[in-house]
Amino acid sequence: MLKIGSKIFNGIFSEVNRKKIETFTIWSATIGFIFHLSLVLLNNYSIIDIGNESLLLTNPISAIYTPFSIILYYEIFLLIFFLPRSFTTSILKQFEIISLIIIRRIFYDIPKLDLESSDWLNNADNLQITYDLISILILFFLIYLFNYVKSNIEDKKGIKNIGKFIDSKKIISVLLIPVMLVLFSIGLYNWYSMGISSNFASSFYYVNEVFYTTFFSILIIADVFILLLSFLYTERYSQIMRNTGFIICTILIRLSFSSTGLTNLLLILSSVLFGLLILKIYSLMNKIE
């Protein structure tokens, strides 16, 4: 069973397939950007009429939102690919994804800026983008520190039958692929249904956020399964604490999708900071175990 799951994983995530998906993503992002930008320009010059209810269809800067959304789906695919490697690599990819989500939101919010406002801090949109810009700088630095600590951890053979453990995680990754495809399909259907009855642009933003909320909820379950499996292969306290801590990080990221404003950013930053501290403590314990 483990070997079959491993073969399926290796087939899906082969270097050839990953290269094809990467190329497809780049082309899709480029075409999506051109298409979105074209819609905005045609709408602004009244060549077509698709409404002015959403800034996604009236401001050219908002066109950057579309390629970022496509790239983020590819990052989710890579997250599933990295899941069998290690908890540390997996959580790092999650941190990178959430940082890209914030950057994408910045492009979405830039057109809302009120540059003529006499009191910058009393304007909710101006304040939100200020929070986002400061947060992305802090987040980028924390991810750098996480990478730095990760690169300096001495690799020890703390897991018995490491091959079986990796094969078990590959099965979980394989199961996540159809889950991601189903969520994506449901998202497209909901976007179309909501767009028909209201507005395609605003419904796209809402459905996109629902996808990540649901996916990270499922990812928490997958991480718990991997944690339980790890008990069969390791007895090291530091590894168990590290893995459990990283699940808490994923939970904090998931909670951030259910919040807005400053609370959203604080949950994201606390997730990365908590993960960094967990990894640093683990690296110190790793030296004395």
LOROPA-134209 format. One record per residue (C-alpha): residue in one letter; x, y, z. Coordinates in steps of 0.2 Angstrom, whole numbers, plus 2048, in hexadecimal, padded with zeros to 3 digits. Layout:
# residues N
AXYZ
...
END
This chain:
# residues 289
M800800800
L80E80C805
K8188087F5
I80980B7EA
G80581B7F2
S8178207F0
K81781C7DD
I8078267DA
F80F8357E3
N81F8337D9
G8158327C9
I80B8417CD
F81984C7D3
S8268467C7
E8338537C1
V82B8537B0
N8198567B7
R81F8637C2
K82786C7B4
K81886B7A9
I80D8727B7
E8198807BA
T8198857A8
F8068847A8
T80588F7B7
I81189C7B0
W80789C79F
S7F689C7A9
A7FC8AB7B4
T8028B57A5
I7F28B279B
G7E78B57AA
F7F08C67AD
I7EE8CB79B
F7DC8C679B
H7D88CF7AB
L7E18DF7A6
S7D88DE795
L7C78DD79E
V7CB8EC7A9
L7D18F779B
L7C28F2790
N7B68F579E
N7BE9067A2
Y7BD90C790
S7AB90678F
I7AE8FA781
I7A68EC78C
D79B8EF79B
I79F8E37AA
G79B8EF7B7
N7A58FA7C3
E7A08F27D4
S7B18EB7D7
L7C28F27D6
L7C88E27CF
L7C08E77BE
T7C38F97BE
N7D68FC7C4
P7E48F57B9
I7EF8F17C9
S7E18E57CE
A7E68DA7BF
I7F58D47C9
Y7E98CB7D5
T7E58BE7C7
P7F78B77C4
F7FA8B77D6
S7EB8AC7D9
I7F08A07CC
I80289F7D3
L7FB89C7E4
Y7F288C7DE
Y8038867D8
E80A88A7E9
I7FD87F7F1
F8028717E4
L8148737EA
L80F8737FC
I8078617F9
F81785C7F1
F8228627FF
L81685A80D
P82084980D
R83185180F
S830858821
F82586282C
T83187082B
T831871818
S81E870818
I81B87E824
L82888981B
K81E88780B
Q80E88C815
F81789C81B
E81C8A0809
I80A89D803
I8028A8811
S80F8B680D
L80A8B57FA
I7F88B67FF
I7FB8C7808
I8058CD7F9
R7F68C97EE
R7EB8D27FA
I7F68E17F9
F7F38E27E6
Y7E18E07E9
D7E08EE7F6
I7EC8FB7ED
P7DE9027E2
K7D49067F2
L7E29127F9
D7DB9247FC
L7EB92E7F8
E7E193E7FA
S7DC93A80C
S7E2948818
D7E393B826
W7EB92B820
L7E9921830
N7D6924831
N7D391D820
A7CF90A823
D7D6905811
N7E690F813
L7E9908824
Q7E68F681E
I7F38F7810
T7FF8FF81D
Y7FD8F0828
D7FF8E481A
L80F8EC813
I8178EC825
S8118DB828
I8188D4818
L82A8DB81C
I8298D382D
L8238C3826
F8308C2819
F83E8C5826
L8368B7831
I8368AB823
Y8488AF81F
L84C8AB831
F84389B830
N84C896821
Y85D89B82A
V859890839
K85388282E
S863882824
N86E881834
I86587283C
E87086283C
D867854834
K865845840
K85E83483D
G85083684A
I84382C841
K84381983F
N83D81282E
I83E823826
G83981C815
K82981581B
F825826824
I82882F814
D81D82380A
S80F825816
K810838814
K810836801
I7FF82D802
I7F883C80C
S7FF8487FF
V7F783D7F1
L7E683E7FA
L7E88517FB
I7E98537E8
P7D684E7E4
V7D18587F4
M7DA8687EC
L7D28647DB
V7C08627E3
L7C28727ED
F7C887B7DD
S7B98757D3
I7AD87A7E1
G7B588B7E1
L7B388D7CE
Y7A08887CF
N79D8937DE
W7A68A27D5
Y79B89F7C6
S78B89D7D0
M78E8AC7DB
G7948B67CC
I7848B37C2
S77A8BA7D1
S7858C87D7
N7968CD7D1
F7A48C27C9
A7B28CC7D0
S7AD8CD7E2
S7A78BB7E2
F7B88B67DC
Y7C18BE7EB
Y7B58B57F7
V7B68A47EF
N7C98A57EE
E7CA8A8801
V7BE89A805
F7C988E7FB
Y7D8892806
T7CE892816
T7C8880812
F7D887A80B
F7E287F81B
S7D4877826
I7D786681C
L7EA86981D
I7E986A830
I7E1859830
A7EE852824
D7FC859830
V7F485083F
F7F4840836
I806842832
L80A847844
L80183784A
L80B82D83D
S81B834843
F81882C855
L81B81B84C
Y82C820846
T83382C853
E83482E866
R83E83E866
Y83584B870
S83D85A867
Q836853856
I82585085D
M824862865
R82A869855
N81D86084A
T80F865857
G815877857
F814878844
I802871844
I7FE880850
C80688B842
T7FA884835
I7EB887841
L7F0899843
I7F189B830
R7E089382F
L7D989F83C
S7E08AE833
F7D48AA824
S7C58AD830
S7CB8BE835
T7CE8CF82D
G7D98DE830
L7E68DF83D
T7E08CE845
N7E38C5835
L7F58CB834
L7F98C8846
L7F38B6844
I7FE8B4835
L80E8BC83D
S80B8B284D
S80A8A2843
V81B8A583B
L8238AC84B
F81D89D855
G824891847
L83589A847
L83689885A
I83188685A
L83E88384D
K84C88C856
I848883866
Y84887285D
S859876855
L86087A866
M85986986D
N85F86085E
K871865863
I87085C874
E86584D870
END
